[in-house]
């Protein structure tokens, strides 16, 4: 078993652990009602208004932990629970997604860079798995397909790492705003901060997993070259 393969396995296990921990944290903090009684929807709308953003809608989306900001149609999409709940977890998520809306409105450079990568990655993601598979099957005859697959996969890895400062900055904006606005008590603030930290860790693990997988493909490529 190669070191790169071991790293991939470790990353997969870490991702599973982080996801379970995140789910547990959100379930725990969802049981803690906000002292001010505001719902996730109300908090989101208030944060947008405080930042002078009037062209972004707050809508409900199906699922759990499916919250996201869509810069294409300028919508803050909150999962059903976050949209209606009045908890520390809902406050954290709603403010975080509005943090992305604020990034968009202020032309935050890393968000612009990430958004610019999306169209290209949409095309790459459709063909990359097949190119990598072909590259592995054809290693004994030619390394060209695998090399192309590695270049394409490196773009997805870059995207994963570009995502990190975007997510951390959105959480920073969210926590600063809910604290300044008095949305949460000190105890609720600690819960919101903890929930956002675990959410951020899912992106960190995803980026490291992508890097580990990229190193695995590179090790295959170099190993195949040495064997030829």
C-alpha positions in Angstrom: 0.0 0.0 0.0 1.6 3.3 -1.1 1.9 6.3 1.2 -0.4 8.3 -1.0 -3.1 5.6 -0.8 -2.8 5.6 3.0 -3.3 9.4 3.0 -6.4 9.1 0.9 -7.9 6.5 3.4 -7.0 8.7 6.4 -8.7 11.7 4.7 -11.8 9.6 4.0 -12.0 8.5 7.7 -11.4 12.1 8.8 -14.1 13.4 6.6 -16.6 10.9 8.0 -15.7 11.8 11.5 -16.0 15.6 10.9 -19.4 15.1 9.1 -20.8 13.2 12.1 -19.4 15.7 14.5 -20.9 18.6 12.5 -24.3 16.9 12.5 -24.1 16.3 16.2 -23.2 19.9 16.9 -26.0 21.3 14.8 -28.5 19.0 16.4 -27.3 20.0 19.9 -27.3 23.7 19.2 -30.7 23.5 17.4 -32.2 22.7 20.7 -31.1 26.0 22.2 -33.6 28.7 21.6 -32.4 32.2 20.9 -33.2 34.7 23.6 -34.3 37.3 21.1 -36.7 34.8 19.4 -35.6 35.6 15.8 -35.8 32.9 13.1 -33.1 32.1 10.6 -35.0 33.9 7.9 -35.5 37.1 10.0 -31.8 37.1 11.0 -30.7 36.7 7.4 -33.0 39.6 6.2 -31.7 41.8 9.1 -28.1 41.2 8.2 -28.7 41.9 4.5 -30.5 45.1 5.4 -27.8 46.2 7.8 -25.3 45.8 4.9 -27.4 47.8 2.5 -28.2 44.8 0.4 -31.7 45.0 -1.1 -31.5 42.8 -4.2 -31.0 39.4 -2.4 -33.9 37.2 -1.5 -34.0 34.8 1.5 -35.7 31.5 0.5 -36.2 28.1 1.9 -34.7 25.0 0.3 -35.3 21.3 1.0 -32.9 19.1 3.0 -30.7 19.5 6.0 -27.4 21.4 6.0 -28.2 22.3 2.4 -27.8 26.0 3.1 -25.9 28.1 0.5 -25.7 31.5 -1.2 -26.3 31.5 -5.0 -24.6 34.5 -6.6 -26.2 33.7 -10.0 -29.8 34.6 -8.9 -28.8 36.4 -5.7 -30.6 34.2 -3.2 -29.7 33.1 0.3 -31.0 29.5 0.4 -31.7 28.3 3.9 -32.6 24.7 4.7 -36.1 24.2 6.0 -35.0 23.9 9.6 -32.6 26.9 9.6 -35.2 29.0 7.8 -37.8 28.7 10.5 -35.8 27.7 13.6 -35.0 30.2 16.3 -31.8 28.7 17.6 -28.1 29.4 18.0 -27.4 27.0 15.1 -29.9 28.7 12.8 -28.5 32.1 13.7 -24.9 30.9 12.8 -25.9 29.4 9.5 -28.2 32.2 8.4 -25.5 34.8 9.1 -22.8 32.8 7.5 -24.7 32.5 4.2 -25.4 36.2 4.3 -21.7 36.7 4.8 -21.3 35.3 1.3 -23.9 37.8 0.0 -21.9 40.6 1.6 -18.7 39.2 -0.1 -20.6 39.3 -3.4 -21.8 42.9 -2.8 -18.4 44.1 -1.9 -16.6 42.2 -4.7 -14.5 40.1 -2.3 -11.5 39.0 -4.4 -11.4 35.3 -3.4 -15.2 34.9 -4.1 -14.7 36.5 -7.5 -11.9 34.1 -8.2 -13.9 31.1 -7.1 -16.9 32.1 -9.1 -14.8 32.6 -12.2 -13.6 29.0 -11.9 -17.1 27.5 -11.7 -18.0 27.4 -15.4 -14.7 25.7 -16.3 -15.0 23.2 -13.5 -18.5 22.4 -14.6 -17.2 21.1 -17.9 -14.1 19.4 -16.3 -16.2 17.5 -13.8 -18.2 15.8 -16.6 -15.2 14.3 -18.4 -12.5 14.1 -15.7 -13.5 10.7 -14.1 -13.6 9.0 -17.5 -10.2 10.4 -18.5 -8.7 9.3 -15.2 -10.2 5.8 -15.6 -8.9 5.6 -19.2 -5.5 6.8 -18.0 -5.3 4.1 -15.3 -6.4 1.4 -17.8 -3.9 2.6 -20.4 -0.9 3.1 -18.2 1.0 0.2 -19.7 0.8 1.6 -23.2 0.6 5.4 -22.7 0.6 7.9 -19.8 -0.9 10.7 -21.8 -4.6 10.2 -20.6 -3.5 9.9 -17.0 -1.4 13.1 -17.3 -4.3 15.0 -18.8 -6.6 13.7 -16.0 -4.1 14.8 -13.3 -4.0 18.3 -14.8 -7.8 18.5 -14.8 -8.0 17.1 -11.2 -5.5 19.7 -10.1 -8.0 22.3 -11.0 -10.7 20.8 -8.7 -8.0 20.6 -6.0 -7.2 24.3 -6.5 -10.9 25.1 -6.3 -11.1 23.3 -2.9 -8.3 25.4 -1.5 -9.7 28.7 -2.9 -12.9 27.8 -1.2 -11.3 27.9 2.3 -10.6 31.6 2.6 -14.1 32.3 1.2 -15.7 30.1 3.9 -13.6 31.4 6.8 -14.2 35.0 5.8 -18.0 34.5 5.6 -17.9 33.0 9.1 -15.8 35.9 10.4 -18.3 38.4 8.9 -21.2 36.5 10.4 -19.8 36.2 13.9 -18.7 39.9 13.9 -22.2 41.0 12.8 -24.3 38.9 15.2 -22.0 40.0 18.1 -22.2 43.7 17.1 -25.9 43.6 16.5 -26.6 41.8 19.8 -28.3 38.9 18.0 -26.9 36.4 20.5 -25.9 36.3 24.1 -22.3 35.4 25.0 -23.3 31.8 25.5 -25.2 31.7 22.2 -22.2 33.3 20.5 -19.9 30.6 21.7 -22.3 28.0 20.3 -22.6 29.8 16.9 -18.8 30.0 16.7 -18.4 26.4 17.5 -21.0 25.3 14.9 -19.3 27.4 12.2 -15.9 26.1 13.1 -17.0 22.5 12.6 -18.7 23.5 9.3 -15.5 25.0 8.2 -13.6 21.9 9.0 -15.6 20.0 6.4 -14.1 22.3 3.8 -10.6 21.8 5.2 -11.0 18.0 5.1 -12.5 18.2 1.6 -9.5 20.2 0.4 -7.0 17.9 2.0 -8.8 14.8 0.6 -8.7 16.3 -2.9 -4.9 17.0 -2.4 -4.4 13.5 -1.2 -6.2 12.0 -4.1 -4.2 14.2 -6.5 -1.0 12.9 -5.0 -2.2 9.4 -5.4 -2.8 9.9 -9.1 0.6 11.6 -9.4 2.2 8.6 -7.6 0.6 6.3 -10.2 1.9 8.4 -13.0 5.4 8.5 -11.7 5.4 4.8 -10.8 4.2 3.9 -14.2 6.9 6.0 -15.7 9.6 4.3 -13.7 8.3 0.9 -14.7 8.5 1.8 -18.4 
